[in-house]
């Protein structure tokens, strides 16, 4: 009965999240495509990426302390509501006229700040609901929900954007957040009380989370490798449409096909992860995922302008490998820390990883504008493959020195 109860809880949560992630995916793709189409500048896209990543990275270490004090379900609802509010403001502005790049960057930054509360709160709530032995399987479910939404999102985003306007897409994001919050409000999450201290101190609680994080050396090392991966790979999330437009000379429909191929791959990868979650160790999945992602990126950087169909296939494979990195990595983290401090640890790690994204974006903009988008695909692929090899070799050595599994 207990097992059935937690599965029903996740069914409710993920049912609502499908709408929220779907509409957010529509907004993200529509904004990126509009900037790509209207400016044709990689630097503009990189600034948009910075606006979307930097607030989360800067707020992350501090958000965790608040998350472990606050009710995580309420925090998720308020954060999603704030994201919807900012979408509403930008949508209204588009109906009134062109808001300009500065205002678009501002809204992207505010949405990012609200997201810095929502994502860690959700990840920290998962171990409060699911049994420990099911965390990798739940991570696979989460990847499927995320992937499903991101398959349909770009196609719907470009369709609605082309038929109406970006303002309409933004208003649909508001509706998605409302549906997600209604479904989440039906769920009960039993959250432990914060550790008792005589005089609650923000800095003391932050230090407690940091000390807990650095004591688990395998997670620290893996997070470091993830930072390298983020610098190389994260700019590609913004550069995929630019690759379709500038290198292959294709339009928005073709760009949405690439996004859909990546997303379909993620769906199938998430299904495979759920089925194979107990076959191999989590770190084995992480290493293989990095190797496959790196190889497909490198090959994409070597393709001719006539090989668009091959690019779609490689995007599909790349997407299929992604859940085998994200899911097992987060499951390893969730197993390694107590629920009372998990919010602090996850937000701290998220911040460290997100700080790698602005570095990658700042490097990618000038390089892509000067040498072409293919060079970044090739270079990032090589770096990601080397990172995968480093992770595999390092953890094999660690296992030979100590008993037990991560």
Secondary structure, 3 states (H helix, E strand, C coil): CHHHHHHHHHHHHHHHHHHHHHHHHHHHHHHHHHHHHHHCCHHHHHHHHHHHHHHHHHHHHHHHHHHHHCCHHHHHHHHHHHHHHHHHHHHHHHHHCCCHHHHHHHHHHHHHHHHHHHHHHHHHHHCCCCCHHHHHHHHHHHHHHHHHHHHHHHHHHHHHHHHCCHHHHHHHHHHHHHHHHHHHHCCCCCCCCCCCCCCCCHHHHHHHHHHHHHHCHHHHHHHHHHHHHHHHHCCHHHHHHHHHHHHCCCCHHHHHHHHHHHHHHHHHHHHHHHHHCCCCCHHHHHHHHHHHHHHHHHHHCCCCCCCHHHHHHHHHHHHHHHHHHHHHHHHHHHHHCCHHHHHHHHHHHHHHHHHHHHHHHHHHHHHHHHHCHHHHHHHHHHHHHHHHHHHHHHHHHHHHHCCCCC
